[in-house]
Amino acid sequence: MTSNSVRSMTGQGHAQIQNELGTFSVEVRTVNNRGLKCVIRTSDSLSSLESKIEATARTLIHRGSVQLNLQWRRPGDETPQRINETVLAGYFQQCRRVLDKQNGNGSIDITGLLELPGVLINSPVEDRQNDDVIWDAVHQTLVAAIVNLNQLRDAEGVNMAASLEADCQVIRTQVDEITLLAPEAIESYRERLETKVKQALEKHDINVQTVDLLREVQVYADRADISEEVTRLGSHLQLFLAVMRGEHTDRKTSPGDKSTAEPTGRKLDFIIQEMFRETNTIGSKANHAGISARVVEVKCAIERMRELVQNLE
């Protein structure tokens, strides 16, 4: 099958790296969404990087609801925060003096003291880390996770593209048959119209020159001509295949590189709307049983395609 540029909106990916700073892990999940929505969950030590994380994700994911989980585990027993023993002791002594004045009744809740201002401070390991170095590690892990995600979404896209191409072939076959039936439909409509007009004229005893009658009948019969609609439907079908295969894009990308390629889902959805509009017009204008049956088949194929396209990035 011809290579395609479609990608599923649904998938998941993950990545993990280890260095002197510790272990960085990223998990990313995507589901369908009309636009792009990012939900980011990080450990407290990475919360300041959320804007950079989202900006990076938006350059690599174009559409869908994205959930990102990022964690940073430091090496050994290092923790993101430590207790300032001096401040804690000060709070403790103040509480002890209060209890002494009450004859020692009551107890001191250490957990409560830990929540007081200044008791918990940043760990020295965090103080000495360079923000750029931390971001480099986070960025590397994030990109690797999204690459993993896109590999899975691309694989699903191949299956979806195969289904779309099969339905395109169904439409192409039906359109070719409609093209063959179109002259018959016009002639049949002209004959029926001419018979009805003659019957109406005879009923009211009206004489009309034959040439005038034929001219007026032909004007109305021309309205049943579907050649323009069939041509436009064929053009839309060709454009759909070109966009899906990556042969029609507004941006130049390297062969096989989808990381910066224009998202195709919305464009394909718009083309499908145009295809459905032309198909409707063909069905209403032709007024022919054979063409109507084929129009139904085209509509069924278009509806299947619409459901798939709404799941494409």
Secondary structure as UniProt FT lines:
FT   STRAND          11..19
FT   TURN            20..21
FT   STRAND          22..31
FT   STRAND          36..42
FT   HELIX           44..49
FT   HELIX           50..60
FT   STRAND          64..73
FT   TURN            76..77
FT   STRAND          81..83
FT   HELIX           85..101
FT   TURN            102..104
FT   HELIX           110..114
FT   TURN            117..118
FT   STRAND          120..122
FT   HELIX           124..127
FT   HELIX           131..203
FT   TURN            204..205
FT   HELIX           210..221
FT   HELIX           222..224
FT   HELIX           227..244
FT   TURN            245..246
FT   TURN            255..256
FT   HELIX           265..286
FT   HELIX           289..309
FT   TURN            310..311
//
